[in-house]
Amino acid sequence: MQAKNLWQITRGERLKYAGATLAMVGTNAFFFSAPVVGGAAIDVVDQGLDAGHGAVRAIAHLFGAPTTASYLLVAAALVLLLTAVGGVFLYGRGRLAALASEAVAQRLREALYRRLHDVTARYYDGADTGDLVQRCSSDVETVRVFLATDVIEIGRAIMLVVCVVPVLFLIHAPLAWLSLVLMPFLIIGAYIFFSRVKAVFQITDEAEAAMTATLQENLTGIRVVRAFARQQ
């Protein structure tokens, strides 16, 4: 499916995808804030209160003179809170993406239904039955899964790079560079893999259509034979 057609079929559901994208940003922000708080807590145990995060120290100060124990308690509660809020955003992202993809899939099925009813009977004389069934069943399901998970995961991967890379460099720049050394090789490997899988998927799709056509014709023939056998 071309990008232009993909953009057209999402008409009316783009606001939900925008909400899912914002929820994904919130998910990453809260989920990646929790390890930062936890890392600061480890620094407090190792180096003292001065190595802790200022905001956490300020919260601990509300309960009295901040100590290592109070700082760790506040940090633990904050980690749980950040994780819980991130989970809420994660649920919202999944729900909005699911609602949008199901609506798009329903619209596709209805469009295919109307199209198959509008064509002439002569069209079915030369059309491949298995291909028609394939288009109306597994192909629509593939589009639905792509819109429900893959589109969001692509955005999630981009957001991971945007959010994680600055955090890595903030913590330790040399190790951050070492962790990014393999990134070009991963991109090249992914490109080669998906280029080859694309051709294999096309062959598999055509083979499945041929199998569906054969199965449908055989089942139809069996029903006709049984009908004639029960004629009397």
C-alpha positions as CSV (number, residue, x, y, z in Angstrom):
1,M,0.0,0.0,0.0
2,Q,1.4,3.4,-1.0
3,A,1.9,6.2,1.5
4,K,-0.7,8.3,-0.3
5,N,-3.4,5.6,0.0
6,L,-2.4,5.0,3.6
7,W,-2.9,8.6,4.4
8,Q,-6.3,8.7,2.7
9,I,-7.8,5.7,4.5
10,T,-6.9,7.2,7.9
11,R,-9.1,10.2,7.2
12,G,-11.3,10.8,10.2
13,E,-9.1,8.8,12.6
14,R,-6.0,11.0,12.5
15,L,-6.9,12.8,15.6
16,K,-6.9,9.5,17.5
17,Y,-3.4,8.8,16.1
18,A,-2.3,12.2,17.2
19,G,-3.5,11.5,20.7
20,A,-1.8,8.1,20.6
21,T,1.4,9.9,19.6
22,L,1.1,12.3,22.5
23,A,0.4,9.5,24.9
24,M,3.5,7.7,23.6
25,V,5.6,10.9,24.3
26,G,4.1,10.9,27.9
27,T,4.9,7.2,28.3
28,N,8.5,7.6,27.3
29,A,8.9,10.7,29.4
30,F,7.6,9.1,32.6
31,F,9.2,5.7,32.0
32,F,12.6,7.2,31.4
33,S,12.3,9.5,34.3
34,A,12.1,6.6,36.8
35,P,15.6,5.2,36.1
36,V,17.0,8.7,36.4
37,V,15.5,9.0,39.9
38,G,16.7,5.5,40.8
39,G,20.2,6.3,39.6
40,A,20.3,9.4,41.7
41,A,19.2,7.3,44.7
42,I,22.2,4.9,44.1
43,D,24.5,7.9,44.0
44,V,23.1,9.1,47.4
45,V,23.9,5.7,48.9
46,D,27.4,5.8,47.4
47,Q,28.3,9.5,47.7
48,G,25.9,11.1,50.2
49,L,22.9,13.4,50.0
50,D,24.7,16.1,48.0
51,A,24.7,13.6,45.0
52,G,20.9,13.3,45.0
53,H,18.4,15.1,42.9
54,G,17.4,18.5,44.2
55,A,13.7,18.0,43.8
56,V,13.7,14.7,45.6
57,R,15.7,16.3,48.5
58,A,13.2,19.1,48.6
59,I,10.3,16.6,49.0
60,A,12.2,14.7,51.6
61,H,12.8,18.0,53.5
62,L,9.0,18.4,53.9
63,F,9.0,15.4,56.3
64,G,11.8,16.8,58.4
65,A,15.6,17.0,58.1
66,P,16.5,15.0,55.0
67,T,18.5,11.8,55.6
68,T,19.6,9.0,53.4
69,A,16.7,6.8,54.5
70,S,14.1,9.6,53.9
71,Y,15.6,10.3,50.5
72,L,15.5,6.7,49.5
73,L,11.8,6.4,50.6
74,V,10.8,9.5,48.7
75,A,12.8,8.3,45.6
76,A,11.1,4.8,45.8
77,A,7.6,6.4,46.0
78,L,8.5,8.8,43.2
79,V,9.6,5.9,41.0
80,L,6.4,4.0,41.6
81,L,4.4,7.2,40.8
82,L,6.2,7.8,37.6
83,T,5.8,4.2,36.5
84,A,2.1,4.3,37.3
85,V,1.5,7.5,35.4
86,G,3.6,6.1,32.5
87,G,1.4,3.0,32.5
88,V,-1.7,5.1,32.2
89,F,-0.3,6.9,29.2
90,L,0.7,3.5,27.8
91,Y,-2.9,2.3,28.1
92,G,-4.2,5.4,26.5
93,R,-1.8,5.0,23.6
94,G,-2.9,1.4,23.0
95,R,-6.6,2.2,23.3
96,L,-6.5,5.1,20.9
97,A,-4.5,3.2,18.3
98,A,-6.8,0.2,18.6
99,L,-9.9,2.3,18.1
100,A,-8.5,4.1,15.1
101,S,-7.2,0.9,13.4
102,E,-10.5,-0.9,13.9
103,A,-12.4,2.0,12.4
104,V,-10.1,2.1,9.4
105,A,-10.4,-1.7,9.0
106,Q,-14.2,-1.5,9.1
107,R,-14.1,1.2,6.5
108,L,-11.9,-0.9,4.3
109,R,-14.2,-3.9,4.6
110,E,-17.2,-1.8,3.8
111,A,-15.5,-0.3,0.7
112,L,-14.5,-3.7,-0.5
113,Y,-18.0,-5.0,0.0
114,R,-19.5,-2.1,-2.0
115,R,-16.9,-2.6,-4.7
116,L,-17.6,-6.3,-5.1
117,H,-21.3,-5.6,-5.4
118,D,-20.9,-2.9,-8.0
119,V,-18.8,-4.9,-10.5
120,T,-20.5,-6.8,-13.3
121,A,-21.0,-10.5,-13.2
122,R,-18.6,-10.9,-16.1
123,Y,-15.8,-9.7,-13.8
124,Y,-16.2,-12.8,-11.6
125,D,-15.8,-15.1,-14.7
126,G,-12.1,-14.1,-14.9
127,A,-11.3,-13.0,-11.3
128,D,-9.3,-15.3,-9.1
129,T,-11.5,-16.4,-6.2
130,G,-8.6,-17.0,-3.9
131,D,-7.2,-13.5,-4.6
132,L,-10.5,-11.9,-3.8
133,V,-10.8,-13.8,-0.5
134,Q,-7.2,-12.9,0.3
135,R,-7.8,-9.2,-0.3
136,C,-11.0,-9.2,1.9
137,S,-9.6,-11.2,4.8
138,S,-5.9,-11.4,5.5
139,D,-4.8,-8.3,3.6
140,V,-7.3,-6.2,5.5
141,E,-6.1,-7.8,8.7
142,T,-2.5,-7.0,7.8
143,V,-3.4,-3.4,7.3
144,R,-5.2,-3.3,10.6
145,V,-2.3,-4.8,12.5
146,F,0.1,-2.3,10.8
147,L,-2.1,0.7,11.8
148,A,-2.6,-0.6,15.3
149,T,0.9,-1.5,16.2
150,D,3.6,-0.9,13.6
151,V,2.8,2.8,13.0
152,I,2.9,3.5,16.7
153,E,6.0,1.4,17.1
154,I,7.8,3.3,14.4
155,G,7.0,6.5,16.2
156,R,8.0,4.9,19.5
157,A,11.4,3.9,18.0
158,I,12.0,7.5,16.9
159,M,11.0,8.8,20.3
160,L,13.3,6.3,22.0
161,V,16.2,7.7,20.0
162,V,15.2,11.3,20.7
163,C,14.6,10.7,24.4
164,V,17.3,8.2,25.3
165,V,20.3,9.6,23.5
166,P,20.4,12.9,25.4
167,V,20.0,11.0,28.7
168,L,22.9,8.7,27.7
169,F,25.1,11.7,27.0
170,L,24.0,13.4,30.1
171,I,25.0,10.4,32.2
172,H,28.3,9.4,30.5
173,A,29.3,10.7,27.0
174,P,32.1,8.1,26.2
175,L,29.8,5.1,27.0
176,A,27.0,6.8,25.0
177,W,29.2,7.0,21.9
178,L,30.1,3.3,22.4
179,S,26.4,2.3,22.6
180,L,25.7,4.2,19.4
181,V,28.6,2.6,17.4
182,L,26.4,-0.3,16.2
183,M,23.5,1.9,15.1
184,P,24.6,2.3,11.4
185,F,25.1,-1.4,11.2
186,L,21.6,-2.1,12.6
187,I,20.1,0.3,10.1
188,I,21.9,-1.3,7.2
189,G,21.0,-4.8,8.4
190,A,17.3,-3.9,8.9
191,Y,17.2,-2.4,5.4
192,I,18.7,-5.6,3.8
193,F,16.4,-7.9,5.9
194,F,13.2,-6.1,5.0
195,S,14.2,-5.8,1.3
196,R,14.5,-9.6,1.2
197,V,11.5,-10.3,3.3
198,K,9.3,-8.1,1.0
199,A,9.9,-10.4,-1.9
200,V,9.3,-13.5,0.2
201,F,6.1,-12.1,1.6
202,Q,4.8,-11.4,-1.9
203,I,5.5,-15.0,-2.9
204,T,3.8,-16.3,0.3
205,D,0.8,-14.0,-0.3
206,E,0.3,-15.3,-3.8
207,A,0.7,-18.9,-2.7
208,E,-1.9,-18.4,0.1
209,A,-4.3,-16.9,-2.5
210,A,-3.8,-19.9,-4.8
211,M,-4.4,-22.3,-1.9
212,T,-7.6,-20.4,-0.9
213,A,-8.9,-20.6,-4.5
214,T,-8.2,-24.3,-4.7
215,L,-9.9,-25.0,-1.3
216,Q,-12.9,-22.9,-2.2
217,E,-13.4,-24.6,-5.6
218,N,-13.1,-28.0,-4.1
219,L,-15.5,-27.3,-1.3
220,T,-18.0,-25.8,-3.8
221,G,-17.6,-28.9,-6.0
222,I,-18.2,-31.2,-3.0
223,R,-21.4,-29.3,-2.2
224,V,-22.6,-29.6,-5.8
225,V,-21.9,-33.3,-5.9
226,R,-23.8,-33.9,-2.6
227,A,-26.7,-31.8,-3.9
228,F,-27.0,-34.0,-7.0
229,A,-26.6,-37.2,-5.0
230,R,-29.6,-36.1,-2.8
231,Q,-31.8,-35.1,-5.8
232,Q,-34.3,-37.9,-5.4
